[in-house]
């Protein structure tokens, strides 16, 4: 029989649900609504409330353009609202060991900084919390234009940069101040995320404002090089304002209907990467008080916050973008050539691009198309290597590559694509409707891979090490873990890539 446990936070009491296996509080407000005059402003901590707030179901997702490949949830849980700054806490029902608190894992979802929600079924947290014996917190933050634009150049004079990153920082402050009441240890917080969420993790590692808010970090497929300075952000903001002004009520961004903001944001989301391959419309802005320098530069230099880090990528990242025909990642040769040409122009003599012949030598017989392999490596694998090499100088760093794919995904050329690692970390298969992944079998092996991966992630949350058999990365042996049907440690797994691409950190300015 389900119980309704009450926990008292700094702002007030919240009532969740406990089914005897898992206790969950969903839809806890951590900030005031970021609406009206608070649009494009730093979040304000939630005001105190009277009585007991209901925390039995997910709060609304951040406004976004619906995407069939990213189902936010089922039924009423999929609603959207600009008032979206809520978080969820789940933990095992059983009490922890006497006199102890459980470590805390704070999740930042992905979605190209424009889509996604904590209500996605794969992130519900039941398996991770119970099997890992941890407290899981999933954080909602502003997306797209509302979270990642610098609107000052578009006439919103009092706008602030990095609204979404400031949301995440405030949520981490909430965790520090309140998680003990849920049985979590505020001194053992692991922040983890995938794709854009992992990009936010790298931003936090490079942010002085995040110091002391977490003790470990996991970045799954981080687009660490896809963050840009104020000049680039201003260009995107002006393009956004042009689109918005042509939509109903769009003359004043502060008062524009949120539907018009989402529509204008969707337009630039598609336009920017098509016109400028390799660039995203929405991403954290470099050069303000919370993100003074580019994370890829900070981390590759070994100047990030000195906390243990797990970082890695999937073997076949870019096949997802080819399958979805997404403009976000350049795959065809002309787009890749334009991306490198733009990068050279932007950074000038500071950047020495590797000779094309040397790069091609790293792909003598690519399993997938050359463009898919190059896109995978320049967008994800090489940034992960640069981050690992730099961060290893200041804290234990663990590098991995996720290679596992069921037979159907291998035969169709999808392989271990971007985001296919998510169900394995969370122990949640079936998060997508009509998922065909196991039509040709392989579910029992996948369950075993998931059990190992979930155990490694939760062990890292407990002790800062993801297993005795996974050695830390260093620039001597360069050992990393290959996560596959059977995990294995490989020495210098990426030697050919490093030889081809060189040691120069490649990114836009």
C-alpha positions as CSV (number, residue, x, y, z in Angstrom):
1,X,0.0,0.0,0.0
2,X,1.4,3.4,-1.0
3,X,2.3,5.9,1.7
4,X,2.5,9.7,1.4
5,X,5.8,10.6,3.2
6,X,6.3,14.3,4.1
7,X,9.7,16.0,4.1
8,X,10.3,19.5,5.3
9,X,12.6,21.6,3.1
10,X,13.9,25.1,3.7
11,X,10.9,26.6,1.8
12,X,8.2,24.3,3.1
13,X,6.9,20.7,3.4
14,X,6.4,18.4,0.4
15,X,4.4,15.2,0.3
16,X,5.6,12.4,-2.0
17,X,4.8,8.7,-2.5
18,X,6.4,5.5,-1.1
19,X,5.4,2.1,-2.5
20,X,7.6,0.2,-0.1
21,X,10.4,-0.1,-2.6
22,X,11.0,3.5,-3.8
23,X,10.2,6.8,-2.2
24,X,9.7,9.7,-4.7
25,X,9.0,13.4,-4.5
26,X,8.3,14.8,-7.9
27,X,7.7,18.4,-8.9
28,X,9.4,20.2,-6.1
29,X,9.7,23.9,-6.8
30,X,13.3,25.2,-6.4
31,X,12.8,28.6,-8.0
32,X,10.1,31.2,-8.5
33,X,8.5,31.2,-12.0
34,X,10.9,32.6,-14.5
35,X,8.1,34.5,-16.2
36,X,7.3,38.2,-17.0
37,X,10.0,40.4,-15.7
38,X,12.0,37.3,-14.7
39,X,12.4,36.1,-18.3
40,X,16.1,35.9,-19.2
41,X,17.0,36.7,-15.7
42,X,18.8,34.7,-13.0
43,X,16.5,32.4,-11.2
44,X,15.1,33.4,-7.8
45,X,15.0,30.8,-5.0
46,X,11.5,29.5,-4.3
47,X,9.6,31.6,-1.7
48,X,8.3,29.9,1.4
49,X,4.9,28.3,1.2
50,X,2.3,27.4,3.9
51,X,1.0,23.9,4.4
52,X,2.2,20.8,2.6
53,X,2.9,21.0,-1.2
54,X,1.9,18.0,-3.2
55,X,5.0,16.3,-4.8
56,X,3.3,13.2,-6.3
57,X,3.7,13.9,-10.0
58,X,6.0,15.6,-12.5
59,X,5.8,19.4,-13.0
60,X,5.5,20.8,-16.5
61,X,8.4,20.5,-18.9
62,X,10.2,23.6,-20.2
63,X,8.5,25.0,-23.4
64,X,9.9,23.4,-26.5
65,X,8.9,22.2,-30.0
66,X,7.5,18.6,-29.7
67,X,9.8,16.0,-31.0
68,X,8.5,12.5,-31.7
69,X,11.9,11.0,-31.0
70,X,12.0,12.5,-27.5
71,X,8.7,11.6,-25.9
72,X,8.5,13.7,-22.7
73,X,6.2,11.3,-20.9
74,X,2.7,9.9,-21.1
75,X,-0.7,11.5,-20.4
76,X,-0.9,14.7,-18.3
77,X,2.8,14.4,-17.3
78,X,3.8,15.8,-20.8
79,X,2.4,19.3,-20.4
80,X,4.7,22.3,-20.8
81,X,4.8,25.6,-19.1
82,X,7.3,28.5,-18.8
83,X,7.0,27.9,-15.0
84,X,9.3,24.9,-15.2
85,X,12.0,25.2,-12.5
86,X,11.2,22.1,-10.5
87,X,13.2,19.0,-9.5
88,X,12.5,15.4,-8.5
89,X,14.0,13.3,-5.7
90,X,13.9,9.5,-5.5
91,X,15.5,7.2,-3.0
92,X,15.1,3.6,-1.8
93,X,12.3,3.1,0.7
94,X,14.6,1.0,2.9
95,X,16.6,3.1,5.4
96,X,20.4,3.5,4.8
97,X,22.9,1.9,7.0
98,X,22.7,3.2,10.6
99,X,24.4,6.5,11.0
100,X,25.0,7.0,7.3
101,X,23.6,9.1,4.5
102,X,23.3,8.0,0.9
103,X,25.4,9.7,-1.9
104,X,23.4,11.9,-4.2
105,X,23.4,11.8,-8.0
106,X,22.1,15.0,-9.7
107,X,21.0,14.4,-13.3
108,X,21.0,17.0,-16.1
109,X,19.1,15.8,-19.2
110,X,20.3,16.2,-22.7
111,X,18.5,17.4,-25.9
112,X,20.7,19.8,-27.8
113,X,19.9,22.5,-25.1
114,X,16.4,22.7,-26.7
115,X,14.4,19.6,-25.9
116,X,13.9,17.1,-23.2
117,X,12.5,16.8,-19.6
118,X,12.9,15.1,-16.3
119,X,9.6,13.2,-17.0
120,X,11.2,11.1,-19.8
121,X,10.5,7.5,-18.8
122,X,14.2,6.6,-19.0
123,X,15.0,9.1,-16.3
124,X,12.4,8.0,-13.7
125,X,15.2,6.8,-11.5
126,X,13.6,3.7,-9.9
127,X,16.3,1.2,-10.9
128,X,19.3,3.5,-10.3
129,X,18.1,4.6,-6.9
130,X,17.2,1.1,-5.6
131,X,20.0,-1.0,-7.3
132,X,22.6,1.7,-6.8
133,X,21.4,2.6,-3.2
134,X,21.6,6.3,-4.0
135,X,19.4,9.4,-3.9
136,X,18.7,10.6,-7.4
137,X,17.8,14.2,-8.2
138,X,16.7,15.1,-11.7
139,X,16.6,18.8,-12.5
140,X,14.4,20.8,-14.9
141,X,15.9,23.9,-16.4
142,X,15.1,26.5,-19.1
143,X,15.6,25.3,-22.7
144,X,16.2,26.9,-26.1
145,X,15.8,30.6,-26.4
146,X,14.5,31.0,-22.9
147,X,17.6,29.4,-21.4
148,X,20.5,30.0,-23.7
149,X,20.2,33.4,-25.4
150,X,21.9,36.7,-24.5
151,X,19.1,39.0,-25.3
152,X,20.9,42.2,-24.4
153,X,21.9,42.7,-28.0
154,X,18.3,42.3,-29.1
155,X,17.0,45.2,-26.9
156,X,16.3,43.4,-23.6
157,X,18.7,45.5,-21.6
158,X,18.3,43.9,-18.3
159,X,18.6,40.3,-19.6
160,X,21.3,38.1,-18.1
161,X,23.4,35.5,-19.8
162,X,23.3,31.7,-19.2
163,X,19.9,31.6,-17.6
164,X,19.8,27.8,-17.8
165,X,23.3,27.4,-16.3
166,X,22.2,29.6,-13.5
167,X,19.1,27.4,-13.0
168,X,21.4,24.4,-12.6
169,X,23.6,26.3,-10.1
170,X,20.5,27.2,-8.1
171,X,19.3,23.6,-8.1
172,X,22.7,22.5,-6.8
173,X,22.4,25.1,-4.0
174,X,19.0,23.6,-3.2
175,X,20.6,20.1,-3.1
176,X,23.3,21.3,-0.7
177,X,20.8,23.0,1.6
178,X,17.9,20.4,1.5
179,X,19.0,16.9,0.5
180,X,19.9,15.8,4.0
181,X,16.2,15.9,4.8
182,X,15.7,13.2,2.1
183,X,18.5,11.0,3.5
184,X,21.1,12.3,1.0
185,X,24.7,13.3,1.8
186,X,25.3,17.0,0.7
187,X,29.0,16.2,0.9
188,X,28.8,13.4,-1.6
189,X,27.1,14.9,-4.7
190,X,27.8,13.6,-8.2
191,X,26.5,15.7,-11.0
192,X,26.0,13.7,-14.2
193,X,24.5,14.2,-17.6
194,X,24.4,13.1,-21.2
195,X,24.9,15.2,-24.5
196,X,23.8,18.7,-23.7
197,X,23.4,17.7,-20.0
198,X,27.1,16.5,-20.2
199,X,27.9,19.9,-21.8
200,X,26.5,21.5,-18.7
201,X,28.6,19.2,-16.5
202,X,31.7,20.5,-18.3
203,X,30.5,24.0,-17.9
204,X,30.1,23.5,-14.2
205,X,33.6,22.0,-14.0
206,X,34.9,25.2,-15.6
207,X,32.7,27.6,-13.5
208,X,34.1,29.2,-10.3
209,X,30.5,29.7,-9.2
210,X,30.1,25.9,-8.9
211,X,33.0,25.3,-6.5
212,X,32.0,23.2,-3.5
213,X,28.6,22.3,-4.9
214,X,29.5,18.8,-6.1
215,X,32.3,16.4,-5.3
216,X,32.3,14.2,-8.5
217,X,31.2,14.5,-12.1
218,X,30.2,12.2,-15.0
219,X,30.0,13.5,-18.6
220,X,28.4,11.1,-21.1
221,X,29.1,12.2,-24.7
222,X,29.8,15.9,-23.8
223,X,29.8,18.4,-26.7
224,X,32.5,20.2,-24.7
225,X,33.6,22.4,-27.7
226,X,30.2,23.6,-28.6
227,X,30.1,26.8,-26.4
228,X,30.7,30.2,-27.8
229,X,31.6,33.8,-26.9
230,X,29.3,36.9,-26.6
231,X,29.8,37.8,-30.3
232,X,28.4,34.6,-31.5
233,X,25.6,34.7,-29.0
234,X,24.7,38.2,-30.1
235,X,24.4,37.0,-33.7
236,X,22.0,34.2,-32.8
237,X,20.0,36.6,-30.5
238,X,19.5,39.1,-33.3
239,X,18.4,36.4,-35.7
240,X,16.0,35.1,-33.0
241,X,14.6,38.7,-32.5
242,X,14.0,39.0,-36.2
243,X,12.0,35.8,-36.3
244,X,10.1,36.8,-33.1
245,X,9.1,40.2,-34.4
246,X,7.2,38.6,-37.3
247,X,5.2,36.4,-35.0
248,X,2.0,37.3,-33.0
249,X,2.9,39.5,-30.1
250,X,6.6,39.3,-30.8
251,X,7.5,43.0,-30.8
252,X,8.5,42.9,-27.2
253,X,10.3,39.8,-26.1
254,X,9.4,40.3,-22.5
255,X,5.7,40.2,-23.3
256,X,5.7,37.8,-26.3
257,X,3.5,34.7,-26.0
258,X,5.7,31.7,-25.1
259,X,4.4,29.9,-28.2
260,X,6.0,32.7,-30.4
261,X,9.2,32.4,-28.5
262,X,9.3,28.6,-29.0
263,X,8.5,29.1,-32.7
264,X,11.3,31.7,-33.2
265,X,13.7,29.5,-31.3
266,X,12.8,26.5,-33.5
267,X,13.6,28.5,-36.6
268,X,17.1,29.6,-35.5
269,X,17.7,26.1,-34.0
270,X,17.5,24.7,-37.6
271,X,19.0,27.7,-39.4
272,X,22.3,28.2,-37.5
273,X,23.8,24.7,-38.0
274,X,22.7,24.6,-41.6
275,X,24.3,28.0,-42.4
276,X,27.3,27.5,-40.1
277,X,28.1,23.7,-39.9
278,X,29.3,22.6,-36.5
279,X,27.7,25.4,-34.5
280,X,24.6,25.2,-32.3
281,X,22.1,27.9,-32.0
282,X,21.7,27.3,-28.2
283,X,24.5,26.6,-25.8
284,X,26.1,28.1,-22.8
285,X,27.7,31.5,-23.4
286,X,31.3,32.0,-22.6
287,X,32.6,35.2,-21.1
288,X,30.4,36.1,-18.2
289,X,30.6,35.8,-14.4
290,X,29.5,32.1,-14.3
291,X,31.4,30.9,-17.3
292,X,34.4,33.2,-17.8
293,X,36.3,30.8,-20.2
294,X,35.5,28.1,-22.6
295,X,35.2,24.8,-20.7
296,X,37.1,22.8,-23.3
297,X,40.1,25.2,-22.9
298,X,39.9,25.2,-19.1
299,X,39.6,21.5,-18.8
300,X,42.2,20.6,-21.4
301,X,44.6,22.9,-19.7
302,X,44.0,21.1,-16.3
303,X,42.3,24.1,-14.7
304,X,38.9,22.6,-14.0
305,X,37.4,22.1,-10.5
306,X,39.6,19.3,-9.0
307,X,36.9,16.7,-8.6
308,X,37.0,13.1,-9.9
309,X,35.6,12.7,-13.4
310,X,34.2,10.0,-15.5
311,X,34.0,11.0,-19.2
312,X,33.4,9.1,-22.4
313,X,31.6,8.7,-25.6
314,X,29.7,6.1,-27.7
315,X,31.5,4.4,-30.5
316,X,29.1,5.4,-33.2
317,X,27.7,8.7,-32.0
318,X,27.0,10.4,-35.3
319,X,24.8,7.6,-36.8
320,X,21.9,9.0,-34.8
321,X,22.2,12.4,-36.5
322,X,22.4,10.7,-39.9
323,X,19.4,8.6,-39.1
324,X,17.3,11.6,-37.9
325,X,18.7,13.7,-40.8
326,X,19.5,16.3,-38.2
327,X,21.4,19.5,-39.2
328,X,23.0,19.6,-35.8
329,X,26.1,17.6,-36.8
330,X,27.9,18.0,-40.2
331,X,28.4,14.6,-41.8
332,X,28.7,15.2,-45.5
333,X,32.1,16.3,-46.8
334,X,31.1,19.8,-48.0
335,X,29.7,20.7,-44.6
336,X,32.7,19.3,-42.8
337,X,35.0,21.3,-45.0
338,X,33.0,24.5,-44.4
339,X,33.2,23.8,-40.6
340,X,37.0,23.6,-40.6
341,X,37.3,26.6,-42.9
342,X,35.1,28.7,-40.6
343,X,37.1,27.5,-37.6
344,X,40.3,28.5,-39.2
345,X,38.9,32.0,-40.1
346,X,37.5,32.5,-36.6
347,X,40.7,31.6,-34.7
348,X,43.2,32.7,-37.3
349,X,46.9,32.0,-36.8
350,X,46.2,30.7,-33.3
351,X,44.8,27.5,-34.8
352,X,46.8,25.0,-36.7
353,X,44.5,22.5,-38.4
354,X,45.9,19.0,-38.9
355,X,46.8,18.2,-42.6
356,X,43.8,16.3,-44.2
357,X,46.0,13.5,-45.3
358,X,47.1,12.8,-41.8
359,X,43.6,12.9,-40.5
360,X,42.4,10.5,-43.2
361,X,45.2,8.1,-42.3
362,X,43.4,7.5,-39.0
363,X,40.5,5.9,-41.0
364,X,42.0,3.3,-43.3
365,X,38.9,1.1,-43.5
366,X,36.1,2.8,-41.6
367,X,33.2,0.5,-40.6
368,X,30.8,3.4,-41.2
369,X,30.9,6.2,-43.7
370,X,34.0,8.5,-43.4
371,X,31.8,11.5,-42.7
372,X,30.0,9.7,-39.8
373,X,33.4,8.7,-38.3
374,X,34.9,12.1,-38.6
375,X,31.8,13.8,-37.2
376,X,31.7,11.4,-34.3
377,X,35.3,12.2,-33.4
378,X,35.5,15.9,-33.9
379,X,32.2,16.5,-32.1
380,X,32.6,14.0,-29.3
381,X,35.5,11.6,-29.1
382,X,38.4,14.1,-29.5
383,X,36.9,16.6,-27.0
384,X,36.5,13.8,-24.5
385,X,40.2,12.9,-25.0
386,X,41.3,16.5,-24.6
387,X,39.2,16.8,-21.4
388,X,40.5,13.5,-20.0
389,X,44.2,14.4,-20.7
390,X,43.9,17.8,-19.0
391,X,41.7,16.9,-16.1
392,X,43.8,13.9,-15.2
393,X,46.5,16.3,-14.0
394,X,44.2,17.7,-11.3
395,X,41.9,14.8,-10.3
396,X,41.4,11.1,-10.9
397,X,39.8,10.8,-14.3
398,X,38.2,7.8,-15.9
399,X,37.8,7.5,-19.7
400,X,35.4,5.1,-21.4
401,X,34.0,4.2,-24.8
402,X,30.5,2.6,-24.9
403,X,30.6,0.0,-27.7
404,X,27.6,-2.3,-26.9
405,X,24.8,-2.5,-29.4
406,X,22.1,-5.3,-29.8
407,X,22.2,-7.3,-33.0
408,X,19.5,-5.3,-34.8
409,X,21.3,-2.0,-34.2
410,X,24.5,-3.5,-35.5
411,X,22.9,-4.9,-38.6
412,X,21.1,-1.7,-39.5
413,X,24.3,0.4,-39.1
414,X,23.1,2.3,-36.1
415,X,25.5,0.6,-33.7
416,X,26.3,2.3,-30.4
417,X,24.8,5.6,-31.5
418,X,24.4,8.8,-29.5
419,X,22.1,8.4,-26.5
420,X,22.0,4.6,-26.8
421,X,23.9,4.3,-23.5
422,X,21.1,6.0,-21.5
423,X,18.9,2.9,-20.7
424,X,22.1,1.0,-19.6
425,X,23.0,3.7,-17.0
426,X,19.5,4.0,-15.7
427,X,18.5,0.4,-15.9
428,X,15.4,1.4,-17.8
429,X,14.6,-0.3,-21.1
430,X,11.3,0.5,-22.8
431,X,11.5,4.2,-22.4
432,X,10.7,4.8,-26.1
433,X,7.4,3.7,-27.6
434,X,7.7,0.7,-30.0
435,X,11.5,0.4,-29.4
436,X,12.7,-2.3,-31.9
437,X,16.2,-2.7,-30.4
438,X,15.7,-6.2,-29.2
439,X,13.6,-7.6,-32.1
440,X,16.5,-9.9,-33.0
441,X,17.3,-10.8,-29.4
442,X,20.1,-9.6,-27.1
443,X,18.0,-8.4,-24.1
444,X,19.6,-10.7,-21.6
445,X,23.1,-9.6,-22.6
446,X,21.9,-6.0,-22.5
447,X,20.6,-6.5,-18.9
448,X,24.0,-7.7,-17.9
449,X,25.7,-4.7,-19.5
450,X,23.3,-2.4,-17.8
451,X,23.8,-4.0,-14.4
452,X,27.6,-3.5,-14.7
453,X,27.3,0.1,-15.9
454,X,24.7,1.1,-13.2
455,X,27.0,-0.5,-10.6
456,X,30.0,1.5,-11.9
457,X,28.2,4.8,-11.9
458,X,26.8,4.3,-8.4
459,X,30.2,3.0,-7.1
460,X,31.7,6.2,-8.4
461,X,29.0,8.2,-6.5
462,X,30.0,6.4,-3.3
463,X,33.8,6.4,-3.5
464,X,35.0,8.4,-6.6
465,X,36.1,5.2,-8.3
466,X,34.0,3.3,-10.9
467,X,35.3,-0.1,-10.0
468,X,38.7,-1.7,-9.0
469,X,39.2,-3.0,-12.6
470,X,38.9,0.5,-14.2
471,X,42.2,2.3,-13.9
472,X,42.4,6.1,-14.0
473,X,43.5,7.7,-17.2
474,X,46.9,9.2,-17.5
475,X,48.9,10.5,-20.5
476,X,51.5,7.7,-20.1
477,X,49.5,4.5,-20.5
478,X,46.2,6.2,-21.6
479,X,44.2,3.3,-20.2
480,X,40.4,3.5,-20.7
481,X,37.5,1.1,-20.4
482,X,35.6,-0.3,-23.3
483,X,32.0,-1.1,-22.3
484,X,30.8,-4.0,-24.4
485,X,29.4,-7.5,-24.1
486,X,32.3,-8.0,-21.7
487,X,34.1,-4.9,-20.4
488,X,37.8,-4.6,-21.0
489,X,40.6,-2.2,-20.3
490,X,42.5,-0.9,-23.3
491,X,45.8,0.9,-23.4
492,X,45.8,3.9,-25.7
493,X,42.6,2.9,-27.4
494,X,42.6,6.1,-29.4
495,X,46.3,6.1,-30.6
496,X,45.4,6.2,-34.3
497,X,42.9,9.1,-33.7
498,X,45.5,11.1,-31.7
499,X,48.1,10.6,-34.4
500,X,45.7,11.7,-37.0
501,X,44.1,14.7,-35.3
502,X,47.1,15.7,-33.3
503,X,47.3,17.4,-29.9
504,X,45.9,20.8,-30.9
505,X,42.5,21.4,-29.3
506,X,40.1,22.1,-32.2
507,X,37.1,24.3,-31.4
508,X,35.5,27.6,-32.4
509,X,36.7,30.6,-30.5
